Amino acid sequence: MRSVTSSGAFLGAALVAAIGFCAVPVDANEIEGGFSDPSRVVAIGGSITEIVYALGEEKRLVARDSTSLYPEAALALPDVGYMRQLSPEGVLSVNPSAILMLEGSGPREAVDVLAKASAEMVNVPDRFDHDGILEKIRIVGMAIGAEGKAKELASLVDKDIKSAQELTADVAERKRVLFVLSLQGGKILAAGHGTAADGIIKMAGAVNVMGDFEGYKQASDEAVVTAKPDVILMMTRGGEHDRGVDEVVSHPAIAPTPAGQAKALIRMDASYLLGFGPRTAGAVRDLAKAFYGDKATD
């Protein structure tokens, strides 16, 4: 297996560790020259699939994982399963010449089997910040032999992110945000630092009220009340999985907070909000405007 890492390739290691999957450490120099045969690539990780399409290299893809939901055209590709519950047989069934795998994919046993298969594999770092997105674009482009296109795309994305972040440059009072991953059983599973949620909140010019702990963890009711979030941020899951605003803000820990009193709940599509790919500038822009309204200006 050929893989890559970087100074920031910890990937939000707490999240990976918490759910029991591995990140594979490797030498970044090993990717130089790219895949020897990038004609039949499996993309594992929604942001990787988005990048391949943004590069105009989608003809190389023979399959994608179940988190790869954008663009819509990608849905026509065979689905090899959820990136954290991969089956080696499923991935190899499409006869890939190469595998682009987002760091944190698993389980470990599946990654180990795929690493020994005939298909070359690159493990792409997933840092939840501006530079991490640009790095991801360059690595994917290099792996599939599209370095020139990747350089152009990275430049465009770089400018777009900087423009989006300028929206909140002059905001004096930063919103305090609680990202709720789940309310199952009445327990609040919140995002700490080193997570995609923490990264996007910061990029949109706000403060993660649970930034003192690492990864995704259950937050006590007392901790949430004490944190005094102004806004609750959640992913859109679709259908009955999305709790209504009243149900969310009436939670005993949320109701007494500024967010609960104002019924301030923002929902956004998961892959758009937390993907950290070519569309992230748009997510930053939309989130900044949702947080600050007319105060978020160029």
N, C-alpha and C positions, 0 to 999 in steps of 0.2 A: 504494500500500500504506500502511495505517496500522499503525504498530508502536509498541511502548513499550519504555522502558528505565528504569533507576533507578541509584542510586549504586552498587548492587552487581551490575549486570547483566553483569559480566565472565564469569559462567557457568562458572567453572572453565575459563577461556580456553585453558589449556594443553592440555586434553583435546581441545577443538574443533580447535585448531591442529594437534595431533599427528596427528589422523586426517583432516585436510584439509577440514574443513567450516567454514562461515561463521556468524558471529553478526551480526545486522543491527542497527546502532545507530540509534536513533530518538528522537523527542521524545515523552515521556510524555504531554504535554498533548493530543496528537493523538487519543487514545482517548476523550476526554471526550464523553459522549453515546452511546457504544457503536456497534455496527453499525447501519446504517440499516435492514437487513433480516436479522435473525438467525434466519430460519425454516429455512434449509438450511445447517447448519454442518458443516464437516469438522474433526475434532479430530486434530491431529498431535502425538503425545506422550502417553505413558500417563498421566501425572499430570493432564494437561488433561482427558482423557476421564473420569478418576475424579472430578475436580472437577465437571464438568458433571452427572454422575449424582448426586453428593452434593448438588448444588443442586436436584435434582428437575427438571432442564431437558433430560433426555435426548431428549425428543420433537423437539428442534431438530437432533439429529445425523442426518446422512445417510451418514456414513462415518467411519472411524477408521484410524489407521496400525497397523502390525503389532506395535508395542510396547504397544498398548492392549489388555491382556488381562484387565483387571478394571474393573468387575464382569463376571461371566460373560455377562450380557445383552448386553454390548458386542460379543461375538464374533459376534452375528447381523448386525452392520452390515457393509457392504462394506469390504474392506481395501484401502487405496490404496498399501500398500507400507511398507517400512522408512523411518523418519523421516530417516535419513542417506543414503538412496539413492532419493530421491523421483523420480517421473516426473511432469512437469506434466500429461501426458495422462491419467494415472491419477487424479490429484486432481481434474481438471476434468471427468472423465467422469461424475461424479455430479451435475453441474450445481449446484455450491454457490453460495449467496448470500454466504457468508463462510467464512474459514479461520482457525482458531485454531492457531497453529504455535509449538511450543516452541523457544525460542532454541537455536541449534546445529543445527537441521535443515538438510538440504542434499541434493545438492551446490549450490554457489553458482549454477550455471547454472539449475537447476530453480527455486530461490527467486526468481531474477531474472525468470524467465518468469511465475511465479505472481504476482509483484508487479505485473505489467503486465496481468494478466487482469481480467475484469470483477468478479470476486468481491473483496470487501474482505478484508484480511488483517491480523491482529494477531500480532506476534511477541512471545511471552510470556517474560520473563526467568526464568531457572532458577538461583536461588541456593541453595546447599546448606546452609541453616541455618533456624532457627526463623522468623525474620522473612521469609525468602524464600518460605516456604510460604504465609504469610498474605498476602503481596503477590501471589502467584500466584492465590490464591483471589479476591482483590478485583478483579484485572485481568480474570480470566475472567468474573466476575459482571457487571462493568461492560460488558464487550464484548457480552454477550448480553442485556443489559437486566434483570439479576437482582441489582441492587445490594443490595437489602434482604436477600435470601436469602444473598448472599455475606457480608454483614456478620455475620449470625447464624452462618454456618458458620465463618467466621474466628474468631469469639469462642469457639466450642466447641472448635475445633482448638487454639487458643492455650492454653486451660485444660488440655486433654488432654496437650499437649506438656509444659507446665510440671509437671504431675503426674508424667508419665513420667520427666522429668529429676530430679525430687526423689528418685527411687529411689537414685541414686548420690551424693546431696549429701553424705552423711557417710562415704563410702568414703575411707579414708586412703591406701591403696596402689592406684594406678591400673594396670589391666592394660595391657600393651604388646601392640598388635595389628598383625599383618601382613595386609593385604588382598591376596589373590592373585587377579588377574583371569584369569590363564592360566598353565598349566605346559607349554604346547606346546613340544615339542622339548627338554624339560628346562630351559627358560629360565623364570625367574620374572618375570612381568609384574606389577608391584606398583603400588599407588596412593599417590601423593604428595599434597601439599596442593592445594587448589583442585578436588578431585574429590568426587563424591557419596559415595564410600567414606570419604574423610577426614571429610566432614561428619557422616555417621551414626555413625562411631566416636566422634567428639568429643561428639555429642549423647547418646550412651550412657555417657558418663563415662569413656572410655578414651583411650589415647594411640596415635596412628598412628606406628609406628616408622620409617616412611619419609616422615615429614612434612617432611623437609629439602629434598626436591626437589618439583618441580611436575608435575602431570599423572600419566599412567600410563606407566611406563618399566620397561625391564628392569633388575632389580636383580642385581648380581653376587653370587655365592655368599658371598664374603667380607663384603659389606655386610649380608647377611641374618644370617649367623652373629654378626657384631659387634652387630647391632641387638637380639639376644636377645628375640625376641617370646615372650610368654606364650601367645598364642592366634593361630591362623591362621583368617582369615575368608574365606569364598568364597561365590559365588553358587550356587544350585541351578540346574542347567541341564536336568536330566532325563535318565534312561536312562544310556546308555554314556558320555555326556559328563561325568558326575560321577565323578571318580576316587575310589576308596575311601580311607578314612582311612589305612590302612597305606601305600598308594602315595604319598599326599601327605607324610606325616610321615617317610617313609624317604628323601625327597629329600636329597641330600648337604648342602645348605645348611640345611635345616630340621631334620634329624635331631639335630644336637648342641644345638639351642636348647631352652629350657624348653618351648616349645610341642611340639616334636618328642618330647622325652622323656616328656611327659605325654599325648601323642597328643591334644592339645587343638585340635580342628578344629570350627568352627561353620559350618554352611551355612544359607542363607536364600534364599527366592525373590527373584529379582532385582528385580522391580517393587515388591515389598513393602519390600525392604531399601533400595533406591536411588531409589525413585520420588519422594520428597519431595512428597507430596500429603496428602490427608486421612487416610491410614492410617499416616503416619510415626510418630505417637505410639505406636502399637501396636508398630511395629518397634523403636523406641527402648526400650520397656518389655521386649520379648522379648529384645533383645540385652543389655540391662543385667542381666537375670536370668541369661542364659547366661554372661556374663562373671563375675558376682559371686555367684551363688546366693543364699543367705540374707542376704548382706550388702546386697543391693539391696532395701531396704524403704522404704515410705512414711513 
